[in-house]
Amino acid sequence: LQSHWKRVERPTFCLLLTSTLFKKNSQPLLKVLNMLRFGKYKDILLKVGRLQELLPSAAVVDIQNVMPNLNFQENRILASPVMTRRSLSIKSLTDDNIYGRSKVKATSEDVPSYHSILSSCQAMSDEDLLSRASGERFPGSTVVALIELAERHGEEYVINGESVRDLLEHYYKTTENDWMALRCCAGFLGRTVDSLAPAVSTVIVSGRSLSLGVFGHPEILIEEPLHPSRMQSILHDTVGGQNTLHVSLQQEFLIFIADILIDEPALFKGILIIRLGWIIHIMETVLSPQREFIEAMSPHVLSKKIRELLTNTADFCKDDSWQKYRLINGTLGKVPGNFYPRVWGILAHQKIRFSLKERLLESADAEHIKPVEPMFAMKVEHFLGALDNPESRHFILEMFNVLACTIERNQEVQLTEEFSVMDFVEKSGVEVADSAEEASKKFVSCMIKEEFVRLVNVKDCILS
């Protein structure tokens, strides 16, 4: 760590001391502890303190990313702080029963997806759920059945003398290698990692906003650092109310993305709002057909998949179809260079009001504000936020670019004052498989044929 560490935060290592460490030969351990007490181990200077005091200045990273040339066994590295039950949770560090029961290990990696298990459990009777909860050999399937019983009867519902919550606590502490079971347990039990606040601050300080929520459901936009209790409330009320698994996944995604944002900020060029639910959705969409389920991936593999998505090096990114291009960029929320100033130029060119479902973007939004101001960009993003389809979002970006290009080249052209965006896109006949050139031609043709433009003070004009 001393020779590889290049981050601003302090590298902090948590040493968990238990009585079992002292039962056999304790002399080597005592010698190390004595050196630590004096603040120096060999030639390395150390600061020893309570974990609560050191965490605020610490960084949470995958150690294999810090020292890539070293070969670690994956099952010995808990790269995700959400799942570090024994590393970062103050409560779990002092839990005397953490090793009290025999560990449960997943018996197979070939398990169904979370969504298929959930759909199956939701269709079951209570008797079938009880049978699955007690006899299922996959911990993930058992946990989902228990959570479904808790949804129906409450977490204090008793099974074989133990409440559902106690059973889930047991699985959370003892399950190994079944990441879906661990994530579901953590989400249901309300586990929140301590390093979420620094991760949120990293996103906000970079000039971006963060959106929490499940894809297709209402989201909460975070534009300033939050108190940990407020963050926990959003995760477990807003996110957990729609999907228990996402409570853990969104914490993991947030921390991984914050780390990447620090290391490679250029990957986020053109992204103003990081929508965790959307990013999770696209990874589920493109990986599920390959029988790769993100809920079952280890944190180390999951972080690699996120980085591959952002760097456009994943296998599913190699499909060069326009549909896949629009899906990925629409999900990430990427916009072309100078996009917001070009939208500002349209609004400043004339009196106009764009409508998109129930939201409006009008000329008044460009008054008394500069085209490069973040406030204007957020107004545009709020307008685009009416869409819940990544491909449709990207079509709207392409449409605005065509409109801006038309007005820049032909100042005598004006658009209709009441401009319905969805009506224009539908009448243009663009399809997700169209190339950018084909889509542009259809947009221009639609402007002329459907009378979305008019000419001012000229007898003739050629749209170039």
Summary of the structure (lengths in Angstrom):
residues: 464
radius of gyration: 26.4
end to end distance: 59.1
largest distance: 96.6
contacts: 1345
relative contact order: 0.07
helix: 54%
strand: 9%
